[in-house]
Amino acid sequence: MALGFAIATLTRLGEKSVTAITIEVGIQNGTLAIASTPTLLNSPTMAIPGAIYGLLMFVTGAGFAWWSSRRQGLLKA
């Protein structure tokens, strides 16, 4: 998510585009970790870190969305 935020910000996109790209990158990576780890590595033990990472990405994505909405509200005021 940090890399998506940094690249979107450096390309001087609008606030809404930066937020959308950051959340998309974060949620997509989390879902990819959950879906691909057991099939690619073929080991239930190796699926545990991917599942934990995937679930944490939903939490950090929600936190970023909350922070971004608060930030946009402050910018409008």
DSSP file (Angstrom, degrees, kcal/mol; ACC not computed):
  #  RESIDUE AA STRUCTURE BP1 BP2  ACC     N-H-->O    O-->H-N    N-H-->O    O-->H-N    TCO  KAPPA ALPHA  PHI   PSI    X-CA   Y-CA   Z-CA
    1    1 A M     >        0   0    0      0, 0.0     4,-2.6     0, 0.0     5,-0.2   0.000 360.0 360.0 360.0 -39.7    0.0    0.0    0.0
    2    2 A A  H  >  +     0   0    0      1,-0.2     4,-2.6     2,-0.2     5,-0.2   0.906 360.0  48.0 -63.2 -41.1    2.8    2.4    0.8
    3    3 A L  H  > S+     0   0    0      2,-0.2     4,-2.6     1,-0.2     5,-0.3   0.912 112.0  49.3 -67.1 -41.7    4.4    1.9   -2.6
    4    4 A G  H  > S+     0   0    0      2,-0.2     4,-2.2     1,-0.2    -2,-0.2   0.906 113.1  47.8 -61.5 -41.9    1.1    2.4   -4.4
    5    5 A F  H  X S+     0   0    0     -4,-2.6     4,-2.3     2,-0.2    -2,-0.2   0.919 112.8  48.6 -63.8 -44.9    0.5    5.6   -2.3
    6    6 A A  H  X S+     0   0    0     -4,-2.6     4,-2.7    -5,-0.2    -2,-0.2   0.928 113.7  44.8 -64.5 -45.5    3.9    6.9   -3.0
    7    7 A I  H  X S+     0   0    0     -4,-2.6     4,-1.7     2,-0.2    -1,-0.2   0.924 114.5  48.5 -66.4 -43.3    3.8    6.3   -6.8
    8    8 A A  H  <>S+     0   0    0     -4,-2.2     5,-1.7    -5,-0.3    -1,-0.2   0.884 114.5  46.6 -64.0 -37.2    0.3    7.7   -7.1
    9    9 A T  H ><5S+     0   0    0     -4,-2.3     3,-1.6    -5,-0.2    -2,-0.2   0.908 110.0  52.6 -70.4 -41.9    1.3   10.8   -5.1
   10   10 A L  H 3<5S+     0   0    0     -4,-2.7    -1,-0.2     1,-0.3    -2,-0.2   0.796 104.1  56.6 -66.1 -27.3    4.6   11.3   -7.1
   11   11 A T  T 3<5S-     0   0    0     -4,-1.7    -1,-0.3    -5,-0.2    -2,-0.2   0.433 112.7-123.7 -83.2   2.3    2.7   11.2  -10.4
   12   12 A R  T < 5 +     0   0    0     -3,-1.6    -3,-0.2     1,-0.1    -2,-0.1   0.861  49.6 165.1  59.9  42.1    0.5   14.1   -9.0
   13   13 A L      < -     0   0    0     -5,-1.7    -1,-0.1     1,-0.1    -5,-0.0  -0.370  44.4 -86.5 -76.5 166.6   -2.8   12.4   -9.4
   14   14 A G     >  -     0   0    0      1,-0.1     4,-2.5    -2,-0.1     5,-0.2  -0.246  40.2-103.7 -70.1 164.3   -5.8   13.8   -7.6
   15   15 A E  H  > S+     0   0    0      1,-0.2     4,-2.3     2,-0.2     5,-0.2   0.887 121.1  50.7 -57.5 -42.6   -6.7   12.9   -4.0
   16   16 A K  H  > S+     0   0    0      1,-0.2     4,-2.4     2,-0.2    -1,-0.2   0.886 111.4  47.9 -66.1 -38.4   -9.5   10.5   -5.1
   17   17 A S  H  > S+     0   0    0      2,-0.2     4,-2.6     1,-0.2     5,-0.2   0.899 110.7  51.3 -68.1 -40.9   -7.3    8.7   -7.6
   18   18 A V  H  X S+     0   0    0     -4,-2.5     4,-2.3     2,-0.2    -2,-0.2   0.923 112.2  46.9 -61.0 -44.6   -4.5    8.4   -5.1
   19   19 A T  H  X S+     0   0    0     -4,-2.3     4,-2.4    -5,-0.2     5,-0.3   0.928 112.7  48.8 -63.6 -45.9   -6.9    6.9   -2.6
   20   20 A A  H  X S+     0   0    0     -4,-2.4     4,-2.4     1,-0.2    -2,-0.2   0.914 113.3  46.4 -62.4 -43.9   -8.4    4.5   -5.1
   21   21 A I  H  X S+     0   0    0     -4,-2.6     4,-2.6     2,-0.2     5,-0.2   0.917 112.3  50.7 -65.9 -43.2   -5.0    3.2   -6.4
   22   22 A T  H  X S+     0   0    0     -4,-2.3     4,-2.2    -5,-0.2    -2,-0.2   0.928 113.7  43.5 -62.2 -46.3   -3.7    2.8   -2.8
   23   23 A I  H  X S+     0   0    0     -4,-2.4     4,-2.9     2,-0.2     5,-0.4   0.908 113.6  51.8 -67.0 -41.1   -6.7    0.7   -1.7
   24   24 A E  H  X S+     0   0    0     -4,-2.4     4,-2.3    -5,-0.3     5,-0.3   0.925 111.0  47.4 -61.3 -44.9   -6.8   -1.3   -4.9
   25   25 A V  H  X S+     0   0    0     -4,-2.6     4,-2.0    -5,-0.2    -1,-0.2   0.925 115.9  45.3 -62.5 -44.5   -3.1   -2.2   -4.6
   26   26 A G  H  X S+     0   0    0     -4,-2.2     4,-1.9    -5,-0.2    -2,-0.2   0.941 117.1  41.1 -66.4 -49.4   -3.5   -3.2   -0.9
   27   27 A I  H  X S+     0   0    0     -4,-2.9     4,-2.4     1,-0.2     5,-0.2   0.887 114.4  52.9 -68.9 -39.0   -6.7   -5.2   -1.2
   28   28 A Q  H  X S+     0   0    0     -4,-2.3     4,-2.3    -5,-0.4    -1,-0.2   0.914 109.9  47.8 -64.5 -42.4   -5.6   -6.9   -4.4
   29   29 A N  H  X S+     0   0    0     -4,-2.0     4,-2.0    -5,-0.3    -1,-0.2   0.893 111.7  50.7 -65.4 -39.0   -2.3   -8.0   -2.9
   30   30 A G  H  X S+     0   0    0     -4,-1.9     4,-1.9     2,-0.2    -2,-0.2   0.924 112.1  46.0 -64.1 -44.5   -4.0   -9.3    0.2
   31   31 A T  H  X S+     0   0    0     -4,-2.4     4,-2.5     1,-0.2     5,-0.2   0.887 110.8  53.5 -66.1 -39.1   -6.5  -11.3   -1.9
   32   32 A L  H  X S+     0   0    0     -4,-2.3     4,-2.5    -5,-0.2     5,-0.4   0.886 107.5  51.6 -62.6 -39.0   -3.7  -12.6   -4.0
   33   33 A A  H  X S+     0   0    0     -4,-2.0     4,-1.2     1,-0.2    -1,-0.2   0.906 112.3  45.6 -64.7 -41.7   -1.8  -13.8   -1.0
   34   34 A I  H  < S+     0   0    0     -4,-1.9    -2,-0.2     1,-0.2    -1,-0.2   0.920 119.6  40.2 -66.9 -42.8   -4.9  -15.7    0.3
   35   35 A A  H  < S+     0   0    0     -4,-2.5     4,-0.5     1,-0.1    -2,-0.2   0.861 120.5  37.1 -78.6 -37.0   -5.7  -17.3   -3.0
   36   36 A S  H  X S+     0   0    0     -4,-2.5     4,-2.8    -5,-0.2     5,-0.4   0.764  95.9  75.0 -94.8 -24.6   -2.4  -18.2   -4.4
   37   37 A T  H  X S+     0   0    0     -4,-1.2     4,-2.2    -5,-0.4     5,-0.4   0.924  98.8  43.4 -59.5 -50.2   -0.2  -19.4   -1.5
   38   38 A P  H  > S+     0   0    0      0, 0.0     4,-1.1     0, 0.0    -1,-0.2   0.883 119.5  43.2 -65.6 -35.0   -1.8  -22.8   -0.9
   39   39 A T  H  4 S+     0   0    0     -4,-0.5    -2,-0.2     2,-0.2    -3,-0.1   0.882 118.2  42.3 -79.0 -37.2   -2.0  -23.7   -4.6
   40   40 A L  H  < S+     0   0    0     -4,-2.8    -3,-0.2     1,-0.2    -1,-0.1   0.907 126.1  31.4 -76.2 -41.7    1.5  -22.4   -5.6
   41   41 A L  H  < S-     0   0    0     -4,-2.2    -2,-0.2    -5,-0.4    -1,-0.2   0.663  89.9-147.1 -92.0 -17.2    3.4  -23.8   -2.7
   42   42 A N     <  +     0   0    0     -4,-1.1    -3,-0.1    -5,-0.4    -5,-0.1   0.857  60.8 112.4  54.0  40.3    1.2  -26.9   -2.1
   43   43 A S     >  -     0   0    0     -6,-0.3     4,-0.8    -5,-0.2     3,-0.3  -0.937  58.2-154.9-144.8 117.6    1.8  -26.7    1.6
   44   44 A P  H >> S+     0   0    0      0, 0.0     4,-0.6     0, 0.0     3,-0.6   0.848  98.8  56.8 -60.3 -32.7   -0.8  -25.9    4.2
   45   45 A T  H >4 S+     0   0    0      1,-0.2     3,-0.9     2,-0.2    -2,-0.0   0.895 105.0  50.4 -65.3 -39.3    1.9  -24.7    6.6
   46   46 A M  H 3> S+     0   0    0     -3,-0.3     4,-0.7     1,-0.2    -1,-0.2   0.632  99.8  67.1 -74.5 -12.3    3.1  -22.2    4.1
   47   47 A A  H <X S+     0   0    0     -4,-0.8     4,-2.4    -3,-0.6    -1,-0.2   0.713  83.4  75.7 -78.4 -19.9   -0.4  -20.9    3.6
   48   48 A I  H <X S+     0   0    0     -3,-0.9     4,-2.5    -4,-0.6     5,-0.2   0.934  94.7  45.5 -61.8 -50.2   -0.5  -19.5    7.2
   49   49 A P  H  > S+     0   0    0      0, 0.0     4,-2.7     0, 0.0     5,-0.2   0.906 114.0  50.8 -61.4 -38.2    1.7  -16.4    6.5
   50   50 A G  H  X S+     0   0    0     -4,-0.7     4,-2.5     2,-0.2    -2,-0.2   0.897 111.0  48.1 -64.3 -39.4   -0.2  -15.6    3.3
   51   51 A A  H  X S+     0   0    0     -4,-2.4     4,-2.3     2,-0.2    -1,-0.2   0.909 112.9  47.4 -67.1 -42.4   -3.5  -15.9    5.1
   52   52 A I  H  X S+     0   0    0     -4,-2.5     4,-2.4     2,-0.2    -2,-0.2   0.935 114.2  47.2 -64.1 -45.7   -2.4  -13.6    8.0
   53   53 A Y  H  X S+     0   0    0     -4,-2.7     4,-1.9    -5,-0.2    -2,-0.2   0.918 111.3  52.0 -60.6 -44.1   -1.0  -11.1    5.5
   54   54 A G  H  X S+     0   0    0     -4,-2.5     4,-1.0     1,-0.2    -1,-0.2   0.903 111.3  45.7 -61.7 -42.3   -4.2  -11.2    3.5
   55   55 A L  H  X S+     0   0    0     -4,-2.3     4,-1.4     1,-0.2     3,-0.3   0.887 111.0  52.9 -69.2 -38.1   -6.4  -10.5    6.5
   56   56 A L  H  X S+     0   0    0     -4,-2.4     4,-2.9     1,-0.2     5,-0.2   0.832 101.9  60.5 -65.5 -30.9   -4.1   -7.7    7.7
   57   57 A M  H  X S+     0   0    0     -4,-1.9     4,-2.3     1,-0.2    -1,-0.2   0.852 102.2  52.1 -66.7 -32.5   -4.3   -6.0    4.3
   58   58 A F  H  X S+     0   0    0     -4,-1.0     4,-2.0    -3,-0.3    -1,-0.2   0.888 111.6  47.2 -68.2 -36.8   -8.1   -5.7    4.7
   59   59 A V  H  X S+     0   0    0     -4,-1.4     4,-2.3     2,-0.2    -2,-0.2   0.937 115.3  43.7 -68.5 -47.0   -7.6   -4.1    8.1
   60   60 A T  H  X S+     0   0    0     -4,-2.9     4,-2.5     2,-0.2    -2,-0.2   0.859 112.3  54.4 -68.6 -33.3   -4.9   -1.7    6.9
   61   61 A G  H  X S+     0   0    0     -4,-2.3     4,-2.3    -5,-0.2    -1,-0.2   0.915 110.0  46.4 -63.5 -42.8   -7.0   -1.0    3.8
   62   62 A A  H  X S+     0   0    0     -4,-2.0     4,-2.3     2,-0.2    -2,-0.2   0.896 112.4  51.1 -65.9 -39.9  -10.0    0.0    5.9
   63   63 A G  H  X S+     0   0    0     -4,-2.3     4,-2.6     2,-0.2    -2,-0.2   0.902 110.8  48.1 -63.6 -41.0   -7.7    2.1    8.1
   64   64 A F  H  X S+     0   0    0     -4,-2.5     4,-2.9     2,-0.2    -2,-0.2   0.903 110.0  51.9 -66.1 -40.5   -6.3    3.9    5.1
   65   65 A A  H  X S+     0   0    0     -4,-2.3     4,-2.3     2,-0.2    -2,-0.2   0.911 111.6  47.3 -61.8 -42.0   -9.8    4.5    3.7
   66   66 A W  H  X S+     0   0    0     -4,-2.3     4,-2.2     2,-0.2    -2,-0.2   0.941 113.9  47.0 -63.3 -47.5  -10.9    6.0    7.1
   67   67 A W  H  X S+     0   0    0     -4,-2.6     4,-2.4     1,-0.2    -2,-0.2   0.903 112.8  49.7 -61.4 -41.9   -7.8    8.2    7.2
   68   68 A S  H  X S+     0   0    0     -4,-2.9     4,-2.7     2,-0.2    -1,-0.2   0.893 109.6  50.1 -66.5 -40.3   -8.2    9.3    3.7
   69   69 A S  H  X S+     0   0    0     -4,-2.3     4,-1.8     2,-0.2    -1,-0.2   0.892 112.6  47.5 -66.9 -37.1  -11.9   10.2    4.1
   70   70 A R  H  X S+     0   0    0     -4,-2.2     4,-2.0     2,-0.2    -2,-0.2   0.912 112.5  49.9 -66.2 -41.5  -11.0   12.2    7.2
   71   71 A R  H  X S+     0   0    0     -4,-2.4     4,-2.0     1,-0.2    -2,-0.2   0.912 110.7  48.4 -64.1 -43.7   -8.2   13.9    5.4
   72   72 A Q  H  X S+     0   0    0     -4,-2.7     4,-1.6     1,-0.2    -1,-0.2   0.864 110.0  53.3 -66.4 -34.9  -10.4   14.8    2.4
   73   73 A G  H  X S+     0   0    0     -4,-1.8     4,-1.0    -5,-0.2    -1,-0.2   0.885 109.9  47.5 -65.3 -38.6  -13.0   16.2    4.8
   74   74 A L  H  < S+     0   0    0     -4,-2.0    -2,-0.2     1,-0.2    -1,-0.2   0.847 108.6  54.6 -70.5 -34.0  -10.4   18.4    6.4
   75   75 A L  H  < S+     0   0    0     -4,-2.0    -1,-0.2     1,-0.2    -2,-0.2   0.838 107.3  50.7 -68.3 -32.1   -9.1   19.6    3.1
   76   76 A K  H  <        0   0    0     -4,-1.6    -1,-0.2     1,-0.2    -2,-0.2   0.783 360.0 360.0 -74.7 -26.6  -12.6   20.7    2.1
   77   77 A A     <        0   0    0     -4,-1.0    -1,-0.2    -5,-0.1    -2,-0.2   0.479 360.0 360.0 -75.3 360.0  -13.1   22.7    5.3
